[in-house]
């Protein structure tokens, strides 16, 4: 079977490079964004032929990939463009790619041309303006969003489809950057973003403000667009899982940890396959020095009951993403289960977590943490247990 390269344009002798549409799909941005970057910052094809469609050479493509990686990391677009142009100097020419005029949007001051991404505030939160909203007015957004890199519509990456915007809403710049990298199917950038987020903000804040919102946006887009974004969701989920498990292994193998304490049992309800929230919880608990027994997804009811009785855990966390997997009968049964020697029998505190447990709000025997932070506070003993 033979295929035609999308960038060939159907002209066998045409070596001018890829089209704007093909490059947009490759980078996960809209063609309008590429034209905006060319107009504002001079990031266009180095060679232009009058009367013909623009073609992007391999050097041009590398320059645009560099631009996308920097904006995804939170570098303001104007500064990212300058750096990308300086790096993209064809060998032996000494002349940067793009236009010869130093770019910059009208009215931009030197204060808006930061030489590096803004650093987090001492409290672990980004400075003012760190949370940005998805633009709805085209590639250039609405004025002030330019400095934060907002405004681009995240496009699909598969050849032959235009894709649509991810429903990110108002999120941190790091979340937007992670989503952009995932849509581009840029595995290296995705892992770099995840590692930087966890290192900079810590596991809890990174999960609640960056990882989870990006996962939710990709998941919603997948549900609304059929299977068009399945590869994006799988890529992002795999790297998030790898990052969280790495954190768990590193913490659980730290010297000085005692193996005598009873572990916290983490399990998804029968039929529930969404394990990432529990993987995040396991990583944070391990970081706090608490032993964890992670059973993973779709744990049968009999196995859950047998595990609680066998190891005598003082706490079990049950995750349910949807109401169809949230079994109140099983949760009540676990909460009523008594274990231990006769005369000193005790029970296990059952924490029901996830959006599927809406019906548990009146269950006084069940604990219902509302977030990762709440669950860690309760299980680590830093505060009172929350009730349903």
C-alpha contacts under 8 A as a table, 3 or more apart, distances in Angstrom:
res1	aa1	res2	aa2	distance
4	X	8	X	7.30
4	X	10	X	7.75
5	X	8	X	5.46
5	X	9	X	7.90
6	X	9	X	6.62
6	X	18	X	7.48
6	X	22	X	6.57
6	X	159	X	7.68
7	X	17	X	6.39
7	X	18	X	4.11
7	X	19	X	5.65
7	X	22	X	6.49
8	X	11	X	6.15
8	X	12	X	7.13
8	X	14	X	6.67
8	X	15	X	7.61
8	X	17	X	7.24
8	X	18	X	6.78
9	X	14	X	7.74
9	X	19	X	7.75
11	X	14	X	5.23
14	X	17	X	7.64
16	X	55	X	5.55
16	X	56	X	6.82
16	X	57	X	6.15
17	X	55	X	5.01
17	X	56	X	4.80
17	X	57	X	4.45
17	X	58	X	6.88
18	X	22	X	6.34
18	X	23	X	6.52
18	X	55	X	5.26
18	X	56	X	5.04
18	X	57	X	6.65
19	X	22	X	5.30
19	X	23	X	6.24
19	X	53	X	7.44
19	X	54	X	6.44
19	X	55	X	5.10
19	X	56	X	6.36
20	X	23	X	5.13
20	X	24	X	6.04
20	X	31	X	6.23
20	X	34	X	7.58
20	X	54	X	6.81
20	X	55	X	6.87
20	X	56	X	7.23
21	X	24	X	5.10
21	X	25	X	6.37
21	X	31	X	5.89
22	X	25	X	5.25
22	X	26	X	6.23
22	X	159	X	7.25
23	X	26	X	4.96
23	X	27	X	6.13
23	X	56	X	7.82
23	X	61	X	7.32
24	X	27	X	5.24
24	X	28	X	5.88
24	X	29	X	5.19
24	X	30	X	5.48
24	X	31	X	5.33
24	X	34	X	7.14
24	X	155	X	7.72
25	X	28	X	5.13
25	X	29	X	6.58
25	X	30	X	7.43
25	X	155	X	6.68
25	X	156	X	6.20
25	X	157	X	4.58
25	X	158	X	6.61
25	X	159	X	6.67
25	X	162	X	7.29
25	X	184	X	7.72
26	X	157	X	5.62
26	X	158	X	7.78
26	X	184	X	6.16
27	X	64	X	7.98
27	X	65	X	6.80
27	X	68	X	7.34
27	X	157	X	7.23
27	X	183	X	7.87
27	X	184	X	4.97
28	X	154	X	5.86
28	X	155	X	4.71
28	X	156	X	5.80
28	X	157	X	5.48
28	X	180	X	6.61
28	X	181	X	7.82
28	X	183	X	5.35
28	X	184	X	4.48
29	X	33	X	6.48
29	X	34	X	7.60
29	X	152	X	6.70
29	X	153	X	6.20
29	X	154	X	5.16
29	X	155	X	4.90
29	X	156	X	7.82
29	X	180	X	7.89
30	X	33	X	5.20
30	X	34	X	6.81
30	X	139	X	7.39
30	X	152	X	7.11
30	X	153	X	6.08
30	X	154	X	6.85
30	X	155	X	5.78
31	X	34	X	5.15
31	X	35	X	6.38
32	X	35	X	5.10
32	X	36	X	6.05
32	X	138	X	7.37
32	X	139	X	5.70
33	X	36	X	4.93
33	X	37	X	6.14
33	X	139	X	4.77
33	X	140	X	7.18
33	X	152	X	6.20
33	X	153	X	7.91
34	X	37	X	5.14
34	X	38	X	6.21
34	X	43	X	7.92
34	X	44	X	7.82
35	X	38	X	5.03
35	X	39	X	6.17
35	X	44	X	7.69
36	X	39	X	5.10
36	X	40	X	5.92
36	X	139	X	6.79
36	X	140	X	6.80
37	X	40	X	5.20
37	X	41	X	5.35
37	X	42	X	6.64
37	X	43	X	5.67
37	X	44	X	7.53
38	X	41	X	5.56
38	X	42	X	4.49
38	X	43	X	4.28
38	X	44	X	4.68
38	X	98	X	7.88
39	X	42	X	5.86
39	X	43	X	7.58
40	X	103	X	6.12
40	X	104	X	5.87
40	X	105	X	5.54
41	X	78	X	6.57
41	X	81	X	6.18
41	X	82	X	7.74
41	X	102	X	7.39
41	X	103	X	4.16
41	X	104	X	5.49
41	X	105	X	7.35
42	X	81	X	7.99
42	X	98	X	5.22
42	X	99	X	4.73
42	X	100	X	7.66
42	X	101	X	7.15
42	X	102	X	7.47
42	X	103	X	5.71
43	X	64	X	7.52
43	X	81	X	6.92
43	X	85	X	7.37
43	X	97	X	7.69
43	X	98	X	4.90
43	X	99	X	6.89
44	X	56	X	7.89
44	X	60	X	7.44
44	X	97	X	8.00
44	X	98	X	5.10
44	X	99	X	7.01
45	X	48	X	6.54
45	X	54	X	6.93
45	X	55	X	6.44
45	X	56	X	5.16
45	X	57	X	7.07
45	X	60	X	5.90
45	X	97	X	7.61
45	X	98	X	6.12
46	X	56	X	7.68
46	X	57	X	7.82
46	X	60	X	6.90
46	X	97	X	5.46
46	X	98	X	5.18
46	X	99	X	7.31
47	X	55	X	7.68
48	X	54	X	6.27
48	X	55	X	7.36
49	X	52	X	5.72
49	X	53	X	7.69
49	X	54	X	7.28
56	X	59	X	7.86
56	X	60	X	5.41
56	X	61	X	6.23
57	X	60	X	4.99
57	X	61	X	6.22
58	X	61	X	5.01
58	X	62	X	6.18
59	X	62	X	5.12
59	X	63	X	6.23
59	X	88	X	6.91
59	X	90	X	7.34
60	X	63	X	5.09
60	X	64	X	6.33
60	X	88	X	7.79
60	X	97	X	7.19
61	X	64	X	5.13
61	X	65	X	6.17
62	X	65	X	5.06
62	X	66	X	6.21
62	X	88	X	7.70
63	X	66	X	5.11
63	X	67	X	6.28
63	X	84	X	5.66
63	X	85	X	6.84
63	X	87	X	7.66
63	X	88	X	5.72
64	X	67	X	4.86
64	X	68	X	6.20
64	X	84	X	7.50
65	X	68	X	5.10
65	X	69	X	6.23
66	X	69	X	5.20
66	X	70	X	6.31
66	X	84	X	5.93
67	X	70	X	5.34
67	X	71	X	6.26
67	X	77	X	7.80
67	X	80	X	5.76
67	X	81	X	6.06
67	X	84	X	5.68
68	X	71	X	5.28
68	X	72	X	5.96
69	X	72	X	5.08
69	X	73	X	6.29
69	X	181	X	7.37
69	X	189	X	6.61
70	X	73	X	5.03
70	X	74	X	6.58
70	X	75	X	5.47
70	X	80	X	5.83
71	X	74	X	5.08
71	X	75	X	4.84
71	X	76	X	6.21
71	X	77	X	5.91
71	X	80	X	6.43
71	X	149	X	6.34
71	X	177	X	6.86
72	X	75	X	7.28
72	X	173	X	7.84
72	X	174	X	7.01
72	X	176	X	6.91
72	X	177	X	3.51
72	X	178	X	6.49
72	X	180	X	6.46
72	X	181	X	6.81
73	X	117	X	7.38
73	X	173	X	8.00
73	X	174	X	6.42
73	X	177	X	5.78
73	X	178	X	7.96
73	X	193	X	6.80
74	X	117	X	5.44
74	X	118	X	7.49
74	X	148	X	7.11
74	X	149	X	7.24
74	X	173	X	6.03
74	X	174	X	6.33
74	X	177	X	6.84
75	X	79	X	6.72
75	X	80	X	5.88
75	X	114	X	7.84
75	X	116	X	6.16
75	X	117	X	4.68
75	X	118	X	7.75
75	X	148	X	7.76
75	X	149	X	7.68
76	X	79	X	5.55
76	X	80	X	6.10
76	X	113	X	7.29
76	X	114	X	7.16
76	X	117	X	7.21
76	X	146	X	7.56
76	X	147	X	5.25
76	X	148	X	5.70
76	X	149	X	5.81
77	X	80	X	4.93
77	X	81	X	5.96
77	X	146	X	7.18
77	X	147	X	6.76
77	X	148	X	7.66
77	X	149	X	5.84
78	X	81	X	5.21
78	X	82	X	6.49
78	X	103	X	7.58
78	X	104	X	6.04
78	X	105	X	7.75
78	X	113	X	6.63
78	X	147	X	7.81
79	X	82	X	5.16
79	X	83	X	6.33
79	X	113	X	5.64
79	X	114	X	6.48
79	X	115	X	6.53
80	X	83	X	5.20
80	X	84	X	6.01
81	X	84	X	5.04
81	X	85	X	6.07
82	X	85	X	5.26
82	X	86	X	6.21
82	X	102	X	7.85
82	X	103	X	7.69
83	X	86	X	5.11
83	X	87	X	6.20
84	X	87	X	5.22
84	X	88	X	6.11
85	X	88	X	5.09
85	X	89	X	7.26
85	X	96	X	5.53
85	X	97	X	5.82
85	X	98	X	6.73
86	X	89	X	6.43
86	X	96	X	5.70
86	X	97	X	7.93
87	X	96	X	7.41
88	X	96	X	5.68
88	X	97	X	5.78
89	X	93	X	6.99
89	X	94	X	6.01
89	X	95	X	5.66
89	X	96	X	4.41
89	X	97	X	6.05
90	X	93	X	5.74
90	X	94	X	6.95
90	X	95	X	7.08
90	X	96	X	7.08
90	X	97	X	7.39
91	X	94	X	7.15
96	X	100	X	7.92
99	X	102	X	7.65
104	X	108	X	6.66
105	X	108	X	5.73
108	X	112	X	6.42
108	X	113	X	7.85
109	X	112	X	5.42
109	X	113	X	7.00
110	X	113	X	5.22
110	X	114	X	7.79
111	X	114	X	6.65
112	X	147	X	6.96
114	X	117	X	7.06
114	X	118	X	7.93
118	X	126	X	7.74
118	X	127	X	7.47
119	X	126	X	6.91
119	X	127	X	7.58
120	X	123	X	7.76
120	X	124	X	5.74
120	X	125	X	5.58
120	X	126	X	4.37
120	X	127	X	6.14
120	X	200	X	7.65
120	X	201	X	7.98
121	X	124	X	5.46
121	X	125	X	5.43
121	X	126	X	5.50
121	X	127	X	5.68
122	X	125	X	7.36
124	X	200	X	7.74
124	X	201	X	5.66
125	X	201	X	7.46
126	X	129	X	7.78
126	X	130	X	5.23
126	X	131	X	7.98
127	X	130	X	5.67
128	X	131	X	7.67
129	X	132	X	6.70
129	X	148	X	7.47
130	X	148	X	7.48
130	X	172	X	5.47
130	X	173	X	5.79
131	X	170	X	6.23
131	X	171	X	4.99
131	X	172	X	4.06
131	X	173	X	5.97
132	X	145	X	7.36
132	X	148	X	7.05
132	X	150	X	6.49
132	X	169	X	7.98
132	X	170	X	5.26
132	X	171	X	5.43
132	X	172	X	5.93
132	X	173	X	6.24
133	X	150	X	6.78
133	X	151	X	7.92
133	X	168	X	7.59
133	X	169	X	5.26
133	X	170	X	4.03
133	X	171	X	6.25
134	X	150	X	6.16
134	X	151	X	5.81
134	X	152	X	7.57
134	X	153	X	7.71
134	X	167	X	7.83
134	X	168	X	6.36
134	X	169	X	5.35
134	X	170	X	6.55
135	X	138	X	6.96
135	X	139	X	7.69
135	X	140	X	7.98
135	X	141	X	4.82
135	X	142	X	6.87
135	X	145	X	7.90
135	X	150	X	6.36
135	X	151	X	4.06
135	X	152	X	6.70
135	X	153	X	7.36
136	X	141	X	6.54
136	X	151	X	7.00
136	X	153	X	7.98
137	X	140	X	7.17
137	X	141	X	5.31
137	X	142	X	6.74
137	X	151	X	7.51
138	X	141	X	5.76
138	X	151	X	6.81
138	X	152	X	7.08
138	X	153	X	7.35
139	X	151	X	5.40
139	X	152	X	4.74
139	X	153	X	6.56
140	X	143	X	7.45
140	X	146	X	7.05
140	X	151	X	5.53
140	X	152	X	6.90
141	X	145	X	6.17
141	X	146	X	7.02
141	X	150	X	6.70
141	X	151	X	4.00
141	X	152	X	7.07
142	X	145	X	5.91
142	X	146	X	7.69
142	X	151	X	7.28
143	X	146	X	6.20
144	X	147	X	6.46
145	X	148	X	5.57
145	X	149	X	6.44
145	X	150	X	5.21
145	X	151	X	6.54
146	X	149	X	5.19
146	X	150	X	5.99
146	X	151	X	7.15
147	X	150	X	7.67
148	X	173	X	6.97
149	X	152	X	7.69
149	X	173	X	7.71
150	X	173	X	7.99
153	X	164	X	7.32
153	X	165	X	5.05
153	X	166	X	7.51
154	X	163	X	7.94
154	X	164	X	6.63
154	X	165	X	4.80
154	X	166	X	5.95
154	X	180	X	6.39
154	X	183	X	7.04
155	X	162	X	6.66
155	X	163	X	4.83
155	X	164	X	5.29
155	X	165	X	5.94
155	X	166	X	7.86
155	X	183	X	6.96
156	X	161	X	6.90
156	X	162	X	6.00
156	X	163	X	3.81
156	X	164	X	6.27
156	X	183	X	6.35
156	X	184	X	7.82
156	X	228	X	7.85
156	X	229	X	7.32
157	X	161	X	7.65
157	X	162	X	7.91
157	X	163	X	7.15
157	X	183	X	6.32
157	X	184	X	6.03
157	X	185	X	7.46
158	X	161	X	6.02
158	X	228	X	7.98
166	X	217	X	5.92
166	X	218	X	6.58
166	X	221	X	6.12
167	X	217	X	5.35
167	X	218	X	7.90
167	X	220	X	7.50
167	X	221	X	7.11
168	X	171	X	6.63
168	X	176	X	7.44
168	X	213	X	7.19
168	X	214	X	7.13
168	X	217	X	5.57
171	X	175	X	6.32
171	X	176	X	6.89
171	X	209	X	7.29
171	X	210	X	7.73
171	X	213	X	7.55
172	X	175	X	5.27
172	X	176	X	6.59
172	X	209	X	6.71
172	X	210	X	6.72
173	X	176	X	5.09
173	X	177	X	6.19
174	X	177	X	4.98
174	X	178	X	6.14
174	X	193	X	7.47
174	X	197	X	7.37
174	X	210	X	6.28
175	X	178	X	5.10
175	X	179	X	6.23
175	X	209	X	7.15
175	X	210	X	4.34
175	X	211	X	6.70
175	X	213	X	6.99
175	X	214	X	5.88
176	X	179	X	5.14
176	X	180	X	6.18
176	X	214	X	7.35
177	X	180	X	5.08
177	X	181	X	6.25
177	X	193	X	7.53
178	X	181	X	5.19
178	X	182	X	6.26
178	X	189	X	7.90
178	X	190	X	5.95
178	X	193	X	5.95
178	X	194	X	7.46
178	X	210	X	7.78
178	X	211	X	7.96
178	X	214	X	6.98
179	X	182	X	5.09
179	X	183	X	6.18
179	X	214	X	5.65
179	X	218	X	7.73
180	X	183	X	5.20
180	X	184	X	6.25
181	X	184	X	5.11
181	X	185	X	6.27
181	X	186	X	5.34
181	X	187	X	7.45
181	X	189	X	5.88
181	X	190	X	5.48
182	X	185	X	4.90
182	X	186	X	6.07
182	X	187	X	7.17
182	X	190	X	6.10
182	X	232	X	5.74
182	X	233	X	7.90
182	X	235	X	6.89
182	X	236	X	5.94
183	X	186	X	7.65
183	X	232	X	5.71
185	X	232	X	6.50
185	X	235	X	7.21
186	X	189	X	5.44
186	X	190	X	6.20
187	X	190	X	5.03
187	X	191	X	6.23
187	X	235	X	7.37
188	X	191	X	5.35
188	X	192	X	6.19
189	X	192	X	4.97
189	X	193	X	6.03
190	X	193	X	5.18
190	X	194	X	6.24
190	X	236	X	7.28
190	X	239	X	7.29
191	X	194	X	5.09
191	X	195	X	6.07
191	X	239	X	6.33
191	X	243	X	7.85
192	X	195	X	5.25
192	X	196	X	6.05
193	X	196	X	5.19
193	X	197	X	6.06
194	X	197	X	5.13
194	X	198	X	6.27
194	X	211	X	7.65
194	X	239	X	7.95
194	X	240	X	7.10
194	X	243	X	7.08
195	X	198	X	5.38
195	X	199	X	6.07
195	X	243	X	7.11
196	X	199	X	5.13
196	X	200	X	5.85
197	X	200	X	5.25
197	X	201	X	5.85
197	X	202	X	7.29
197	X	206	X	5.58
197	X	210	X	7.51
198	X	201	X	5.56
198	X	202	X	4.77
198	X	203	X	5.25
198	X	206	X	5.49
199	X	202	X	5.76
199	X	203	X	7.92
201	X	204	X	7.85
201	X	205	X	5.80
201	X	206	X	5.69
202	X	205	X	5.87
202	X	206	X	5.91
203	X	206	X	5.16
203	X	207	X	5.96
203	X	280	X	7.56
203	X	283	X	7.80
203	X	284	X	6.43
204	X	207	X	5.26
204	X	208	X	6.19
204	X	284	X	7.13
204	X	372	X	6.71
204	X	373	X	6.29
205	X	208	X	5.18
205	X	209	X	5.74
205	X	210	X	7.63
206	X	209	X	5.54
206	X	210	X	5.23
206	X	211	X	6.17
207	X	210	X	5.68
207	X	211	X	4.72
207	X	212	X	5.49
207	X	280	X	7.27
208	X	211	X	6.63
208	X	212	X	5.71
208	X	213	X	7.19
208	X	372	X	7.41
209	X	212	X	6.79
209	X	213	X	6.47
210	X	213	X	5.76
210	X	214	X	6.28
211	X	214	X	5.38
211	X	215	X	6.22
211	X	240	X	7.38
212	X	215	X	5.05
212	X	216	X	6.06
213	X	216	X	5.08
213	X	217	X	6.15
214	X	217	X	5.20
214	X	218	X	6.27
215	X	218	X	5.26
215	X	219	X	6.00
215	X	233	X	7.27
215	X	236	X	7.22
215	X	237	X	7.24
216	X	219	X	5.02
216	X	220	X	6.05
217	X	220	X	5.22
217	X	221	X	6.19
218	X	221	X	5.10
218	X	222	X	6.13
218	X	229	X	7.36
218	X	232	X	7.20
218	X	233	X	5.81
219	X	222	X	5.07
219	X	223	X	6.26
219	X	233	X	6.41
220	X	223	X	5.12
220	X	224	X	6.24
221	X	224	X	5.17
221	X	225	X	5.89
221	X	229	X	6.87
222	X	225	X	5.25
222	X	226	X	5.85
222	X	227	X	6.12
222	X	228	X	6.49
222	X	229	X	4.92
222	X	230	X	6.07
222	X	233	X	7.41
223	X	226	X	5.73
223	X	227	X	7.67
225	X	228	X	5.82
225	X	229	X	7.15
226	X	229	X	7.55
227	X	230	X	5.25
228	X	231	X	7.69
229	X	232	X	5.23
229	X	233	X	6.32
230	X	233	X	5.15
230	X	234	X	6.08
231	X	234	X	5.14
231	X	235	X	6.05
232	X	235	X	5.24
232	X	236	X	6.19
233	X	236	X	5.31
233	X	237	X	5.97
234	X	237	X	5.15
234	X	238	X	5.98
235	X	238	X	5.31
235	X	239	X	6.39
236	X	239	X	5.36
236	X	240	X	6.09
237	X	240	X	5.11
237	X	241	X	6.02
237	X	276	X	7.81
238	X	241	X	5.16
238	X	242	X	6.12
239	X	242	X	4.94
239	X	243	X	6.08
240	X	243	X	5.16
240	X	244	X	6.21
240	X	276	X	7.80
241	X	244	X	5.20
241	X	245	X	6.04
241	X	276	X	6.41
241	X	279	X	7.08
242	X	245	X	5.24
242	X	246	X	6.05
243	X	246	X	5.17
243	X	247	X	6.37
244	X	247	X	5.13
244	X	248	X	6.27
244	X	279	X	6.26
244	X	280	X	5.89
244	X	283	X	5.96
245	X	248	X	4.91
245	X	249	X	6.11
245	X	279	X	6.92
245	X	283	X	6.74
246	X	249	X	5.23
246	X	250	X	6.10
247	X	250	X	5.22
247	X	251	X	6.17
247	X	283	X	5.73
247	X	287	X	7.78
248	X	251	X	5.28
248	X	252	X	5.92
248	X	282	X	6.61
248	X	283	X	4.18
248	X	284	X	7.42
248	X	286	X	5.84
248	X	287	X	7.04
249	X	252	X	5.15
249	X	253	X	6.12
249	X	283	X	7.99
250	X	253	X	5.51
250	X	254	X	6.52
251	X	254	X	5.25
251	X	283	X	7.62
251	X	286	X	5.54
251	X	287	X	5.09
251	X	289	X	7.57
252	X	257	X	7.60
252	X	286	X	5.53
252	X	287	X	7.28
252	X	289	X	7.44
252	X	291	X	7.74
253	X	257	X	7.72
254	X	257	X	6.51
257	X	289	X	6.75
258	X	261	X	6.87
259	X	291	X	7.53
261	X	290	X	7.87
261	X	291	X	6.84
262	X	291	X	6.89
262	X	311	X	7.50
262	X	312	X	7.21
262	X	313	X	5.58
262	X	314	X	6.97
263	X	290	X	7.06
263	X	291	X	4.56
263	X	292	X	4.73
263	X	293	X	5.82
263	X	313	X	5.94
263	X	314	X	7.71
263	X	315	X	7.83
264	X	290	X	7.68
264	X	291	X	6.42
264	X	292	X	4.86
264	X	293	X	5.93
264	X	313	X	6.17
264	X	314	X	6.95
264	X	315	X	5.25
264	X	316	X	5.72
264	X	317	X	7.54
265	X	292	X	6.14
265	X	293	X	4.80
265	X	294	X	6.05
265	X	295	X	7.33
265	X	308	X	7.74
265	X	313	X	6.82
265	X	315	X	6.44
265	X	316	X	4.53
265	X	317	X	6.16
266	X	278	X	6.59
266	X	282	X	7.65
266	X	292	X	7.32
266	X	293	X	6.16
266	X	294	X	4.85
266	X	295	X	6.00
266	X	296	X	7.21
266	X	316	X	5.89
266	X	317	X	4.87
266	X	318	X	6.36
266	X	319	X	7.94
267	X	278	X	7.48
267	X	294	X	6.36
267	X	295	X	5.07
267	X	296	X	5.38
267	X	297	X	6.49
267	X	298	X	7.75
267	X	299	X	6.47
267	X	304	X	7.81
267	X	316	X	7.71
267	X	317	X	6.28
267	X	318	X	5.28
267	X	319	X	6.37
268	X	271	X	7.97
268	X	272	X	5.61
268	X	273	X	6.91
268	X	274	X	7.36
268	X	275	X	6.76
268	X	278	X	7.97
268	X	295	X	7.62
268	X	296	X	6.05
268	X	297	X	4.78
268	X	298	X	5.43
268	X	299	X	6.00
268	X	318	X	5.55
268	X	319	X	4.65
268	X	320	X	6.33
269	X	272	X	5.27
269	X	297	X	7.18
269	X	298	X	5.48
269	X	299	X	5.83
269	X	300	X	7.40
269	X	301	X	7.69
269	X	318	X	6.16
269	X	319	X	6.03
269	X	320	X	5.98
269	X	325	X	6.14
269	X	326	X	6.74
269	X	327	X	7.61
270	X	297	X	7.67
270	X	298	X	4.26
270	X	299	X	4.98
270	X	300	X	5.10
270	X	301	X	6.44
270	X	325	X	6.48
271	X	297	X	7.68
271	X	298	X	4.58
271	X	299	X	7.45
271	X	325	X	6.08
272	X	297	X	5.91
272	X	298	X	4.74
272	X	299	X	7.95
272	X	319	X	7.79
272	X	320	X	6.30
272	X	321	X	7.01
272	X	325	X	6.01
273	X	297	X	4.68
273	X	298	X	5.58
274	X	277	X	7.46
274	X	297	X	6.56
274	X	320	X	7.89
274	X	321	X	6.80
275	X	278	X	5.46
275	X	279	X	6.20
275	X	296	X	6.12
275	X	297	X	5.71
275	X	319	X	7.99
276	X	279	X	4.85
276	X	280	X	6.20
277	X	280	X	5.12
277	X	281	X	6.35
277	X	372	X	7.92
278	X	281	X	4.88
278	X	282	X	6.01
278	X	296	X	7.86
278	X	319	X	7.23
279	X	282	X	5.06
279	X	283	X	6.21
280	X	283	X	5.22
280	X	284	X	6.38
280	X	372	X	7.92
281	X	284	X	5.22
281	X	285	X	6.09
281	X	372	X	6.54
281	X	375	X	7.83
281	X	376	X	7.21
282	X	285	X	5.20
282	X	286	X	6.05
282	X	292	X	6.35
282	X	294	X	7.20
283	X	286	X	5.22
283	X	287	X	6.17
284	X	287	X	4.93
284	X	288	X	6.31
284	X	376	X	7.31
285	X	288	X	4.99
285	X	289	X	6.38
285	X	290	X	5.28
285	X	291	X	7.31
285	X	292	X	7.21
285	X	376	X	6.72
285	X	380	X	7.25
286	X	289	X	4.99
286	X	290	X	5.24
286	X	291	X	6.25
286	X	292	X	6.88
287	X	290	X	7.49
288	X	380	X	7.34
290	X	380	X	7.25
295	X	299	X	6.95
296	X	299	X	6.95
299	X	303	X	6.66
299	X	304	X	6.65
300	X	303	X	5.31
300	X	304	X	6.42
301	X	304	X	5.15
301	X	305	X	6.38
301	X	330	X	7.04
302	X	305	X	5.32
302	X	306	X	6.08
303	X	306	X	5.09
303	X	307	X	5.99
304	X	307	X	5.22
304	X	308	X	6.37
305	X	308	X	5.35
305	X	309	X	6.36
305	X	334	X	6.46
306	X	309	X	5.27
306	X	310	X	5.91
307	X	310	X	5.01
307	X	311	X	6.12
307	X	312	X	7.93
308	X	311	X	5.73
308	X	312	X	5.47
308	X	313	X	5.78
308	X	316	X	7.83
308	X	334	X	7.86
308	X	348	X	7.60
309	X	312	X	5.30
309	X	313	X	7.72
309	X	337	X	7.81
309	X	338	X	7.77
309	X	339	X	5.88
312	X	339	X	6.40
312	X	340	X	7.02
312	X	348	X	7.66
313	X	316	X	7.04
313	X	348	X	6.24
314	X	347	X	6.88
314	X	348	X	4.57
314	X	349	X	5.97
315	X	348	X	5.19
315	X	349	X	4.62
315	X	350	X	5.92
315	X	351	X	7.39
315	X	379	X	7.64
316	X	348	X	6.83
316	X	349	X	6.33
316	X	350	X	5.10
316	X	351	X	6.13
317	X	350	X	6.09
317	X	351	X	4.69
317	X	352	X	5.92
317	X	353	X	6.94
318	X	331	X	7.93
318	X	350	X	7.45
318	X	351	X	6.19
318	X	352	X	4.94
318	X	353	X	6.02
319	X	352	X	6.20
319	X	353	X	4.96
319	X	354	X	5.55
320	X	323	X	7.21
320	X	325	X	5.93
320	X	326	X	5.47
320	X	352	X	7.72
320	X	353	X	6.50
320	X	354	X	5.13
320	X	355	X	6.69
320	X	356	X	5.04
320	X	357	X	6.69
321	X	325	X	7.35
321	X	326	X	7.91
321	X	354	X	5.36
321	X	355	X	5.40
321	X	356	X	4.87
322	X	325	X	5.83
322	X	326	X	6.67
322	X	354	X	7.82
322	X	355	X	6.20
322	X	356	X	3.89
322	X	357	X	7.57
323	X	326	X	5.02
323	X	355	X	7.66
323	X	356	X	4.15
323	X	357	X	6.40
323	X	358	X	7.57
324	X	327	X	7.85
324	X	356	X	7.41
325	X	356	X	7.17
326	X	356	X	5.70
326	X	357	X	5.91
327	X	330	X	5.45
327	X	331	X	6.45
328	X	331	X	5.00
328	X	332	X	5.98
328	X	360	X	7.16
329	X	332	X	5.21
329	X	333	X	6.14
330	X	333	X	5.00
330	X	334	X	6.24
331	X	334	X	5.22
331	X	335	X	6.21
331	X	350	X	6.99
331	X	352	X	7.73
331	X	366	X	7.62
332	X	335	X	5.01
332	X	336	X	6.18
332	X	365	X	7.49
332	X	366	X	7.50
333	X	336	X	5.16
333	X	337	X	6.17
334	X	337	X	5.11
334	X	348	X	7.18
334	X	350	X	7.00
335	X	347	X	6.78
335	X	348	X	5.94
335	X	349	X	6.24
335	X	350	X	5.65
335	X	365	X	6.84
335	X	366	X	7.10
336	X	347	X	6.79
336	X	348	X	7.90
337	X	347	X	5.86
337	X	348	X	7.10
338	X	345	X	6.00
338	X	346	X	5.34
338	X	347	X	4.65
338	X	348	X	7.50
339	X	345	X	5.24
339	X	346	X	5.60
339	X	347	X	6.16
340	X	344	X	6.33
340	X	345	X	4.55
340	X	346	X	6.36
341	X	344	X	5.54
341	X	345	X	5.68
342	X	345	X	5.92
349	X	366	X	7.35
349	X	367	X	7.37
350	X	365	X	7.92
350	X	366	X	5.56
350	X	367	X	6.04
351	X	366	X	6.04
351	X	367	X	4.53
351	X	368	X	5.45
351	X	369	X	6.98
352	X	357	X	6.75
352	X	366	X	6.86
352	X	367	X	6.24
352	X	368	X	5.14
352	X	369	X	7.26
353	X	356	X	7.90
353	X	357	X	6.78
353	X	368	X	5.99
353	X	369	X	6.24
353	X	370	X	7.05
354	X	357	X	6.17
354	X	370	X	7.82
355	X	358	X	6.43
356	X	359	X	8.00
357	X	360	X	5.39
357	X	361	X	7.71
358	X	361	X	6.17
359	X	362	X	7.29
360	X	363	X	5.16
360	X	366	X	7.57
360	X	368	X	7.92
360	X	388	X	5.92
361	X	364	X	7.91
361	X	368	X	7.79
361	X	388	X	4.49
362	X	388	X	6.23
363	X	366	X	5.63
363	X	388	X	5.82
364	X	367	X	7.49
364	X	387	X	6.42
364	X	388	X	6.19
365	X	387	X	7.68
365	X	388	X	7.94
366	X	387	X	6.14
366	X	388	X	5.76
367	X	385	X	6.73
367	X	386	X	5.43
367	X	387	X	4.02
367	X	388	X	5.01
368	X	386	X	5.86
368	X	387	X	5.17
368	X	388	X	4.35
369	X	372	X	7.59
369	X	374	X	5.28
369	X	375	X	5.11
369	X	378	X	7.82
369	X	385	X	7.96
369	X	386	X	5.77
369	X	387	X	7.31
369	X	388	X	7.61
370	X	374	X	6.11
370	X	375	X	7.35
371	X	374	X	5.11
371	X	375	X	6.26
372	X	375	X	5.14
372	X	376	X	6.20
373	X	376	X	5.25
373	X	377	X	6.15
374	X	377	X	5.11
374	X	378	X	6.22
374	X	386	X	7.86
375	X	378	X	5.20
375	X	379	X	6.04
376	X	379	X	5.19
376	X	380	X	5.61
377	X	380	X	5.44
377	X	381	X	6.21
377	X	382	X	5.08
377	X	383	X	5.65
377	X	384	X	7.86
378	X	381	X	5.43
378	X	382	X	6.33
378	X	383	X	5.60
378	X	384	X	5.93
378	X	385	X	4.84
378	X	386	X	7.03
379	X	382	X	7.76
379	X	385	X	7.67
380	X	383	X	7.99
381	X	384	X	7.30
